[in-house]
Amino acid sequence: MTRLRDTLFLLALTLLIDGRTIAAIDLHITQPTRNFTTTNQTLVVEGGVASSDQNEITVSINTPAGVPSLSTIKPSIRAITMDLGGVRQLQAALIRPSVDERGATGPRRILLAVSEDGTLFTEHVFDVSASVDALLNRVVVRFPNLIAARFIRMEMLEGWDPDGILIESLEFLGIDSHIIQPSISSVSVLLDRARRTHLSFSIALLLADGENEIFVVGAPLSSRNEEQYVKTILVRYLADLQSAISDESRFALSDGVRASVLVPVDALDPTVKKIRFFRESSDYVDQFDYRDNAHIARGTLTVLVYRFEILKRGNFEVEATSSLSSQPPILAVDEVLEPPSTWMAGLVPLPIHLTVDLGDVHTLGQIVVHPNVVDNRSFGPQRGTILVSDDNRDFREVSEVSAFNDGVTAIELPSHVSCRYVRLLITESKQANNVQLNEVQFFNALGSKILRLAVFQQLPLERPALLEFGYDRADLERAGVNRETDLRVFTWDTSTHEWQLAGGEVDLVRQKVSLELNYISQFAVFQAVPPPELTARWSLNPFSPDGNGVADVTRLLIPDSREGDAGNRELVVEIYDLHSKLVRTLISRSTVSSNSISVEWDGTDRTGRPVNIGPYIYQVRMGSRISNGVIVVAK
């Protein structure tokens, strides 16, 4: 609750600073278009604004777990609000401008509004150099005096490039010269109609585990005492499918725009942590991969393409200065908290260290060390130091632990640090040069566990999932679709290197194509070639199998056109009673090669006994084609 209150306060500060209120404008969100649940922590919010009398318009948005990168925010950063997690003594701001062919893209002049408790803010204005410090690889904005702050809002008053301000990162230099990574609570972008014909924006943010309420606010830059314009987006983020609470025993996942997947909880392998999917442009699919496909309408293009990623739990890669040959550290950090240990090092001189590759850059907040404990004796470290690095070469110290617990030790980092590599340097052990660790866990600044996830493109399911893909009129026109009723879902087969027809049903009112599948892969929606009509007729109908030699047997004739079932010509012919009970299978999954098929029925059931007089239902299935009808048994 405290974090939400602080976030809303900082967002309000962003929108109301200097006494400004917000004027009504036309703000529209193009992505996402609805509230949804996702396992993708990154949410990209896109939209646009329009105003008949305002040239400069700001769009502000709160960021529940920060941003993946400030460099993805477009078109021009106007303001950033931050939370340092606690009151810090600051001596400088560190700004890394984006690399651009235009030259310097960072701010030229900034305003800092700072507060220790979020109630009273003090403002400072600073000039910003265009030169990057060679040692820190950032533009350094030094403060004439130390600034004590927890909550900070940086407003870009002026940029070196008149076309906009683009930066890659924003940090602060503490009193001890440690780099402090802030949590970003909200960002604002500036849209200038005088310089751009289309006022659009794209802001990528990170979601916190659970429910997220996103506020998107548009306002003319110089407006006063007018009504604000706000859009609200509700997103539920599931950081881990295995530990998340499902809806009605299934996970209802969506991208918030076109695609949704309903996956039964018991359909997933226990190692599956996330199912993510992304809509790709039509250029993602090479036309050579489908232009000669017999199942795709000639001359049409892809209507939709979705790329799926299945993330399964993996192990972090680990290096160590010493380890037992029977317990190499490459087996470490696998979320198994019980012996056999993550790491063992026996009878070696101290200090020794364990270096873990997190696989990507994370903002680290806590490290939890699980020692091996045998008969109440801990084999964990006694003293140690935590160091971090971005490149596995230059490490910086972030925390010193003077006394580890005999059991589990949770190490809270004094400030949020951004890093990829984490090194646990052990200078003293509890059991004379004998260190045994069952696990080392890592948590980000919001308390979410950092996991190593392996990415797969396909996933078999224990039970079918329901997939649904939406489209609009523009999609159909772009793809050249002339029969909307023939839209079908295709899946990419990596072994044959072709798009294979999976099927689907079209809802013309909701403009959606849906189907159930027992696997997840890469999917596309095409206009399919409708299979030719399957016709079948009986030589005698009704017929009289009474053994008198007249009309005792009837023959089913199936004229066949093989064009509609290339590569799939299994034939099934079955007889059912009026209660849908199977009476007789005349042909069971036989592969046919002739142009015409004939099959006889003598009026007996599966046991060879004559059936009762009356009507029966026959069904013929050949590939994707089906024909049903009635055959009558008479006296």
matplotlib code that plots the C-alpha trace (Angstrom):
import matplotlib.pyplot as plt

x = [0.0, 2.9, 4.5, 1.2, 0.6, 4.1, 3.7, 0.4, 1.9, 4.8, 2.6, 0.5, 3.6, 4.6, 1.2, 0.7, 4.1, 4.4, 0.6, -0.3, -3.4, -4.4, -6.4, -8.7, -7.3, -8.0, -5.9, -6.2, -4.5, -3.8, -2.0, -3.2, -6.9, -8.3, -7.5, -5.7, -3.5, 0.1, 3.3, 5.3, 6.7, 7.4, 4.3, 4.6, 1.9, 1.4, -1.1, -1.5, -2.9, -4.7, -5.3, -6.7, -5.0, -1.9, 1.5, 3.3, 1.6, 2.9, 1.9, 2.7, 2.5, 3.3, 5.6, 4.8, 8.3, 10.3, 11.3, 13.3, 15.3, 14.9, 16.3, 13.0, 10.9, 9.8, 9.6, 11.2, 11.6, 10.1, 10.3, 11.2, 10.1, 12.1, 12.3, 15.7, 14.2, 15.4, 17.0, 20.4, 23.1, 23.8, 26.7, 25.8, 23.4, 24.7, 23.0, 23.9, 22.6, 21.4, 23.9, 22.5, 23.7, 22.4, 25.1, 24.2, 20.7, 20.7, 19.3, 21.0, 19.2, 17.3, 15.1, 15.4, 12.5, 13.7, 12.0, 13.0, 9.4, 7.3, 5.5, 7.8, 9.8, 12.8, 13.7, 17.2, 18.1, 21.3, 23.1, 24.1, 27.3, 27.2, 30.5, 30.7, 33.0, 35.7, 35.9, 32.1, 31.0, 28.2, 27.4, 28.1, 25.9, 27.7, 25.7, 27.4, 26.3, 25.1, 21.4, 19.5, 16.6, 14.5, 11.9, 13.2, 11.6, 13.9, 12.3, 14.1, 13.8, 16.0, 17.9, 21.0, 19.1, 16.0, 14.3, 14.1, 15.8, 16.8, 18.7, 19.7, 20.1, 19.7, 21.6, 23.0, 26.4, 26.2, 28.4, 30.6, 30.9, 28.7, 26.4, 22.8, 20.2, 16.8, 13.4, 11.5, 7.9, 6.7, 7.9, 6.6, 7.2, 6.8, 5.0, 5.5, 3.0, 5.1, 7.8, 5.9, 2.9, 1.8, 1.7, 2.3, 4.1, 5.6, 6.5, 7.8, 7.4, 7.8, 4.9, 4.9, 3.8, 0.0, -2.5, -1.2, -3.2, -1.6, -2.6, -1.9, -2.4, -2.3, -2.0, -1.0, 2.4, 1.3, -2.3, -3.8, -7.0, -8.5, -9.9, -7.4, -7.6, -6.8, -6.9, -6.6, -5.3, -5.6, -3.0, -2.4, 1.2, 2.0, 5.7, 5.5, 2.7, 3.5, 2.9, 0.2, -3.5, -5.5, -9.1, -11.3, -8.4, -6.9, -4.7, -6.3, -3.4, -3.6, -1.4, -4.1, -4.7, -5.5, -4.5, -5.6, -4.8, -6.7, -4.4, -5.6, -3.4, -2.8, -1.7, 1.7, 5.0, 6.2, 9.2, 7.1, 7.3, 5.9, 4.1, 4.7, 3.5, 4.1, 2.4, 4.9, 4.6, 3.7, 7.3, 8.2, 6.9, 8.7, 6.2, 8.3, 7.3, 3.7, 3.1, 2.9, 1.0, -2.0, -4.0, -3.5, -5.6, -3.3, -2.5, -3.3, -0.9, -0.8, -3.6, -1.9, 1.4, 2.2, 5.5, 5.3, 7.9, 7.8, 10.1, 11.2, 13.2, 16.9, 20.2, 22.4, 25.9, 28.5, 32.2, 34.2, 37.9, 37.6, 35.2, 35.2, 35.6, 32.4, 30.4, 31.3, 29.6, 28.1, 25.3, 24.5, 21.7, 18.8, 16.1, 16.7, 17.1, 18.0, 21.3, 23.1, 24.6, 24.9, 28.5, 31.1, 34.8, 36.8, 40.2, 41.3, 42.8, 40.4, 39.3, 37.3, 34.5, 31.4, 30.4, 26.9, 25.8, 22.2, 22.0, 20.8, 21.0, 18.7, 18.2, 19.2, 17.6, 18.3, 20.5, 19.5, 22.2, 21.1, 24.0, 24.2, 23.4, 24.3, 23.4, 22.9, 26.3, 26.3, 28.8, 28.1, 30.3, 31.0, 32.1, 31.9, 31.4, 29.0, 30.4, 28.6, 29.7, 28.2, 30.9, 32.5, 35.7, 35.3, 33.6, 32.4, 31.6, 28.0, 27.7, 29.8, 28.4, 30.2, 28.3, 26.2, 23.5, 23.9, 20.8, 19.4, 20.9, 19.0, 21.3, 19.5, 21.5, 21.8, 20.9, 19.4, 22.2, 22.0, 24.2, 24.5, 27.2, 27.1, 30.1, 30.0, 33.5, 33.9, 36.7, 35.8, 33.9, 32.1, 33.8, 37.6, 38.0, 34.9, 32.1, 28.8, 26.0, 22.6, 21.4, 21.9, 18.7, 18.4, 15.5, 15.0, 14.3, 10.5, 11.1, 10.4, 12.7, 15.2, 15.2, 17.2, 14.7, 15.4, 13.3, 11.5, 9.4, 7.1, 5.4, 3.3, 0.4, -1.2, -4.6, -5.8, -5.5, -8.0, -6.3, -8.1, -6.8, -8.7, -8.5, -10.0, -11.1, -7.7, -6.0, -8.2, -7.7, -3.9, -3.8, -6.1, -8.7, -11.9, -13.6, -13.6, -15.4, -12.3, -9.9, -8.0, -5.1, -1.8, 1.2, 4.8, 6.5, 10.2, 10.9, 9.1, 9.7, 6.1, 2.9, 0.5, -3.3, -4.3, -8.0, -10.2, -13.7, -14.5, -16.7, -17.8, -19.5, -16.5, -14.0, -12.0, -10.6, -10.4, -9.3, -8.3, -4.8, -2.7, 0.5, 1.7, 3.9, 4.3, 0.9, -0.4, -3.9, -4.4, -7.3, -7.5, -8.5, -11.9, -11.7, -13.8, -17.1, -17.1, -20.0, -21.1, -24.1, -25.5, -26.3, -29.5, -31.2, -33.3, -32.0, -33.3, -30.6, -33.0, -31.1, -33.5, -30.9, -32.6, -31.1, -29.2, -26.1, -25.8, -22.6, -21.3, -19.6, -17.2, -16.0, -12.7, -10.8, -7.3, -6.5, -8.2, -6.4, -2.8, -0.7, -3.7, -6.0, -7.0, -10.5, -13.0, -16.6, -18.8, -22.5, -24.3, -27.8, -30.1, -28.6, -25.1, -24.0, -21.4, -22.9, -20.3, -17.0, -16.8, -13.3, -11.0, -8.3, -7.2, -4.9, -6.5, -4.8, -7.5, -9.6, -12.8, -13.7, -16.4, -17.4, -20.2, -22.5, -24.6, -26.7, -24.8, -23.2, -19.7, -20.5, -21.9, -25.5, -28.2, -29.3, -32.9, -35.0, -35.0, -32.8, -29.1, -26.6, -23.5, -20.4, -17.5, -14.3, -11.5, -8.8, -10.4, -13.7, -16.8, -20.0, -23.0, -26.4, -29.1, -29.2, -32.4, -32.6, -36.0, -37.7]
y = [0.0, 2.4, 1.8, 2.4, 5.6, 6.8, 5.9, 7.8, 10.8, 10.9, 10.6, 13.4, 15.5, 14.8, 16.0, 19.0, 20.5, 24.3, 24.5, 23.2, 21.1, 19.1, 20.2, 17.8, 16.4, 13.4, 10.6, 7.1, 3.8, 1.4, -1.2, -2.8, -2.5, -4.4, -5.5, -8.9, -11.4, -12.1, -13.8, -11.2, -8.7, -6.1, -4.1, -1.8, 0.9, 2.6, 5.3, 8.8, 12.2, 15.0, 18.6, 21.4, 24.2, 22.8, 22.1, 20.6, 17.7, 15.5, 11.9, 10.4, 6.8, 5.1, 2.2, -0.5, -2.2, 0.4, 0.2, -2.3, 0.5, 4.2, 3.9, 2.3, 5.3, 7.5, 10.1, 12.5, 12.1, 15.0, 13.8, 10.8, 10.2, 7.9, 6.2, 5.4, 3.0, 5.1, 8.4, 8.7, 11.3, 12.2, 14.0, 13.8, 12.6, 10.2, 10.4, 8.2, 9.7, 7.4, 6.8, 8.6, 9.9, 13.3, 13.7, 14.6, 13.5, 14.1, 17.0, 20.4, 21.8, 19.8, 20.5, 18.2, 18.1, 16.1, 15.0, 12.8, 11.7, 12.5, 15.5, 18.5, 18.9, 21.2, 22.2, 22.6, 23.6, 22.3, 22.8, 19.5, 19.0, 17.2, 15.5, 12.0, 11.3, 8.9, 7.0, 6.6, 6.5, 8.9, 12.6, 13.7, 16.4, 17.3, 19.0, 22.0, 20.4, 17.0, 16.4, 14.1, 12.5, 9.4, 10.7, 12.5, 13.9, 15.0, 17.3, 17.9, 21.6, 21.8, 19.3, 19.5, 18.2, 20.2, 17.1, 15.5, 14.0, 10.3, 8.7, 5.1, 5.2, 7.5, 6.9, 8.7, 8.8, 8.3, 9.9, 6.8, 7.0, 3.9, 4.1, 4.0, 2.5, 4.2, 2.5, 4.5, 5.2, 7.1, 8.6, 11.4, 12.0, 15.2, 15.3, 18.3, 18.9, 21.7, 19.2, 16.0, 15.3, 12.3, 12.6, 9.0, 7.5, 4.1, 3.5, 0.1, -0.5, -3.5, -5.0, -6.1, -9.5, -9.5, -6.8, -3.7, -0.5, 1.6, 5.3, 7.0, 10.8, 13.3, 17.1, 20.2, 21.3, 24.8, 24.1, 25.5, 24.9, 22.6, 19.0, 16.1, 13.3, 9.8, 6.3, 3.3, -0.2, -3.2, -5.9, -9.0, -10.2, -13.9, -14.1, -17.9, -20.2, -22.9, -20.8, -18.5, -18.7, -19.7, -18.9, -22.0, -24.4, -22.8, -19.9, -17.2, -15.5, -12.7, -10.1, -7.4, -6.9, -9.9, -13.2, -15.2, -18.7, -20.8, -23.4, -26.0, -26.0, -29.7, -29.5, -28.0, -29.6, -28.5, -26.9, -24.5, -21.0, -18.7, -18.8, -15.6, -14.6, -11.7, -10.5, -10.2, -8.1, -9.9, -9.5, -12.1, -14.8, -15.4, -15.7, -18.5, -20.6, -20.7, -19.4, -22.9, -24.4, -26.3, -25.5, -21.7, -19.6, -18.6, -14.8, -14.2, -13.2, -13.8, -12.2, -12.6, -14.1, -14.9, -16.1, -18.1, -18.5, -21.2, -20.5, -23.4, -23.4, -23.8, -23.4, -20.4, -20.8, -20.6, -20.3, -20.9, -20.6, -24.0, -26.9, -30.7, -32.7, -34.6, -31.4, -28.9, -25.5, -25.8, -27.9, -24.9, -22.5, -24.7, -23.8, -27.1, -26.1, -29.5, -31.5, -32.5, -29.1, -26.4, -26.1, -27.8, -26.7, -28.6, -28.0, -25.1, -21.8, -18.8, -16.5, -18.4, -17.2, -18.3, -16.1, -16.5, -15.3, -14.1, -14.4, -10.8, -7.4, -7.3, -4.8, -6.7, -6.2, -9.3, -12.4, -15.5, -18.0, -21.6, -23.4, -27.2, -28.0, -31.5, -32.4, -28.7, -27.9, -25.2, -25.6, -22.1, -19.0, -16.9, -13.7, -12.5, -9.8, -9.3, -7.9, -7.3, -6.7, -6.0, -7.8, -10.4, -8.4, -5.2, -6.0, -3.5, -4.2, -3.6, -5.3, -6.8, -9.5, -9.6, -12.7, -15.2, -17.1, -20.8, -21.3, -19.3, -15.8, -13.1, -10.3, -7.0, -4.8, -1.2, 0.2, -1.2, -2.3, -3.1, -6.1, -9.4, -11.1, -11.6, -12.8, -14.2, -13.7, -15.9, -14.7, -17.0, -20.2, -21.7, -25.1, -24.7, -24.4, -26.5, -24.7, -26.4, -24.4, -25.9, -22.9, -19.2, -17.3, -13.8, -11.4, -8.1, -4.7, -5.6, -8.9, -11.1, -14.1, -14.0, -17.2, -18.6, -19.5, -21.5, -20.5, -23.1, -22.5, -25.5, -27.1, -30.4, -30.2, -32.9, -31.5, -29.2, -25.5, -23.1, -20.5, -17.5, -14.9, -11.7, -9.7, -6.6, -5.4, -3.8, -7.2, -8.8, -6.1, -6.2, -10.0, -9.9, -12.2, -12.5, -15.3, -14.4, -17.7, -19.6, -18.2, -20.9, -21.3, -22.8, -24.0, -23.9, -27.3, -27.0, -30.5, -30.0, -26.3, -25.5, -24.1, -26.9, -26.5, -26.8, -25.8, -23.5, -21.9, -18.4, -16.1, -13.4, -11.3, -11.2, -11.4, -14.2, -17.6, -20.2, -23.8, -26.3, -27.9, -30.2, -28.3, -24.7, -23.6, -20.7, -19.8, -17.8, -17.1, -17.6, -17.8, -21.6, -23.4, -25.0, -28.8, -30.1, -31.4, -35.1, -36.9, -40.4, -42.5, -45.9, -48.3, -49.3, -47.1, -48.6, -52.1, -55.4, -57.8, -60.6, -63.3, -63.8, -62.8, -59.5, -56.2, -58.1, -55.9, -52.2, -50.6, -47.1, -45.3, -42.4, -40.5, -38.9, -35.8, -36.0, -32.3, -31.3, -33.8, -33.8, -35.8, -36.8, -39.4, -41.6, -43.0, -43.8, -45.1, -45.8, -46.7, -45.3, -45.9, -42.9, -42.7, -42.1, -45.6, -47.1, -50.1, -51.0, -49.7, -50.5, -48.9, -47.9, -45.3, -47.0, -45.0, -44.8, -44.2, -44.8, -42.1, -43.8, -46.0, -48.6, -50.3, -52.8, -53.3, -56.4, -55.1, -56.7, -55.1, -55.5, -59.0, -60.2, -60.2, -58.6, -55.1, -54.2, -52.7, -48.9, -45.8, -45.6, -42.7, -43.2, -41.0, -40.8, -39.0, -38.6, -36.2, -32.9, -33.7, -35.2, -36.5, -37.7, -39.2, -41.8, -45.4, -47.3, -51.1, -52.5, -55.8]
z = [0.0, 0.8, -2.5, -4.4, -2.4, -3.2, -6.9, -7.2, -5.3, -7.7, -10.7, -9.4, -8.9, -12.5, -13.7, -11.4, -10.8, -10.8, -10.2, -13.6, -14.1, -17.1, -20.1, -21.9, -25.2, -27.4, -25.9, -27.4, -26.6, -29.5, -27.4, -25.2, -26.0, -23.0, -19.5, -19.5, -17.7, -18.9, -18.0, -19.9, -17.4, -20.1, -21.2, -24.2, -24.2, -27.5, -28.5, -29.8, -28.9, -30.8, -29.9, -32.1, -30.3, -28.5, -30.0, -27.0, -25.2, -22.4, -21.9, -18.4, -17.2, -14.0, -14.0, -11.3, -11.5, -13.4, -17.1, -19.0, -20.6, -20.9, -24.4, -25.6, -24.6, -27.5, -28.9, -26.3, -22.5, -20.6, -17.0, -14.8, -11.2, -9.0, -5.6, -4.1, -1.6, 1.3, 2.1, 0.3, 0.4, -3.3, -4.8, -8.5, -11.2, -13.9, -17.3, -20.2, -23.5, -26.3, -29.1, -32.1, -35.5, -34.5, -31.9, -28.3, -27.4, -23.7, -21.6, -21.6, -18.6, -15.9, -12.9, -9.8, -7.4, -4.3, -1.1, 1.8, 2.7, -0.3, 1.1, 0.8, -2.4, -3.0, -6.5, -8.0, -11.6, -13.2, -16.5, -18.1, -20.2, -23.5, -22.7, -21.3, -18.4, -19.6, -16.3, -15.6, -19.2, -18.3, -18.3, -14.7, -13.1, -9.9, -7.1, -5.3, -2.0, -1.0, -1.6, 0.8, -1.0, -1.4, -4.0, -7.0, -10.1, -13.0, -15.5, -18.8, -19.4, -22.5, -24.7, -26.8, -29.8, -30.7, -32.0, -28.6, -25.5, -25.6, -22.8, -22.0, -18.2, -15.2, -11.9, -9.0, -7.3, -3.5, -0.9, -0.9, -4.7, -5.1, -8.1, -6.9, -9.3, -8.7, -9.1, -11.8, -10.6, -13.7, -17.0, -19.2, -22.9, -24.8, -28.2, -30.3, -33.1, -34.5, -35.3, -36.0, -38.1, -36.1, -32.3, -31.2, -28.3, -27.2, -23.6, -22.3, -18.6, -16.2, -14.3, -10.7, -9.7, -9.3, -10.2, -11.9, -12.4, -15.2, -15.6, -18.9, -18.6, -21.5, -21.0, -23.0, -21.5, -20.6, -19.5, -16.3, -14.4, -16.9, -16.8, -16.9, -19.4, -18.1, -19.5, -17.1, -18.0, -15.6, -16.1, -14.0, -14.2, -13.4, -12.6, -12.3, -13.7, -11.2, -8.1, -9.6, -8.7, -11.8, -12.8, -12.8, -13.0, -16.1, -17.0, -19.2, -20.8, -23.4, -25.1, -24.5, -28.2, -30.4, -29.0, -26.0, -24.7, -22.1, -20.7, -18.2, -15.0, -15.2, -18.8, -18.0, -17.2, -13.7, -15.2, -17.3, -15.7, -18.4, -21.8, -23.7, -27.1, -29.4, -32.6, -35.5, -38.6, -41.9, -42.9, -40.2, -42.5, -45.8, -48.7, -50.2, -47.2, -48.2, -51.7, -53.1, -50.1, -51.4, -48.2, -48.4, -50.9, -53.7, -53.8, -50.2, -47.4, -43.7, -41.7, -38.3, -37.1, -33.5, -32.1, -28.9, -26.2, -23.5, -20.6, -18.5, -15.3, -15.9, -13.9, -13.5, -14.8, -12.0, -11.7, -8.5, -7.4, -5.8, -5.7, -5.3, -8.5, -7.5, -7.1, -9.8, -9.4, -12.9, -11.2, -8.9, -8.4, -9.6, -7.0, -5.1, -1.5, -0.1, -0.4, -2.6, -2.2, -4.8, -4.0, -1.9, -1.3, 1.2, 2.8, 0.6, 1.6, 2.0, 0.5, -2.1, -4.3, -6.2, -9.2, -10.7, -14.1, -13.9, -17.7, -18.1, -16.3, -13.2, -10.5, -7.4, -4.0, -1.9, -1.9, 0.2, 1.1, 2.1, 3.8, 4.3, 7.9, 9.3, 12.9, 13.7, 12.3, 9.6, 6.7, 5.4, 5.4, 8.5, 6.8, 3.2, 0.7, -2.2, -5.4, -8.7, -12.3, -15.7, -17.7, -15.4, -15.3, -13.3, -9.9, -7.4, -3.7, -2.7, 0.7, 3.4, 5.7, 9.0, 10.4, 8.5, 10.3, 11.0, 8.9, 6.0, 5.6, 3.7, 2.6, 2.0, -0.3, 1.0, -2.5, -5.6, -7.9, -11.6, -12.6, -14.5, -12.5, -8.7, -6.7, -3.2, -1.8, 1.4, 3.7, 6.7, 7.0, 10.0, 9.6, 8.9, 5.2, 4.5, 2.7, 1.6, 0.1, -0.8, -2.8, -3.5, -4.4, -6.0, -5.7, -7.6, -6.0, -5.8, -4.0, -7.1, -7.5, -10.3, -12.3, -15.1, -17.8, -21.0, -24.0, -26.2, -29.3, -28.9, -26.0, -25.9, -23.5, -21.3, -22.1, -25.0, -24.7, -26.4, -28.7, -30.0, -32.5, -33.4, -36.6, -38.1, -41.6, -42.2, -41.6, -44.2, -46.8, -46.3, -46.7, -49.8, -48.1, -50.1, -48.0, -44.3, -43.5, -44.8, -42.2, -40.4, -38.0, -39.4, -37.3, -38.4, -38.7, -38.3, -39.6, -42.9, -43.1, -44.0, -42.6, -41.8, -41.4, -37.8, -38.3, -36.4, -36.3, -37.4, -35.4, -37.9, -35.3, -32.9, -35.7, -34.1, -35.1, -32.4, -32.0, -29.4, -29.6, -27.4, -28.2, -28.5, -31.4, -33.8, -35.3, -38.3, -39.7, -43.4, -45.8, -46.3, -49.4, -48.6, -49.1, -52.0, -51.0, -50.1, -51.7, -51.0, -52.1, -51.5, -54.4, -52.5, -49.9, -48.3, -48.6, -47.2, -45.7, -45.1, -46.9, -49.8, -52.4, -53.2, -52.0, -49.2, -49.6, -50.4, -51.6, -50.6, -53.5, -52.7, -55.8, -54.7, -55.7, -54.0, -54.4, -51.2, -49.0, -50.2, -47.7, -45.6, -47.1, -44.2, -44.8, -42.0, -42.7, -39.7, -39.0, -35.9, -34.5, -33.7, -30.2, -31.6, -30.6, -32.9, -34.7, -37.3, -38.6, -42.3, -42.9, -40.1, -40.9, -44.1, -46.4, -49.8, -53.1, -55.8, -57.3, -56.2, -53.2, -52.8, -49.5, -48.8, -45.8, -45.3, -42.5, -39.6, -36.5, -35.0, -33.8, -37.1, -36.0, -38.2, -37.0, -36.4, -39.1, -39.2, -40.0, -39.2, -39.5, -41.6, -41.5, -44.0, -43.1, -45.5, -44.4, -43.5, -45.3, -43.7, -45.2, -43.1, -44.1, -43.4, -44.6, -44.0, -43.2, -44.4, -44.4]

ax = plt.figure().add_subplot(projection="3d")
ax.plot(x, y, z, "-o")
ax.set_aspect("equal")
plt.show()
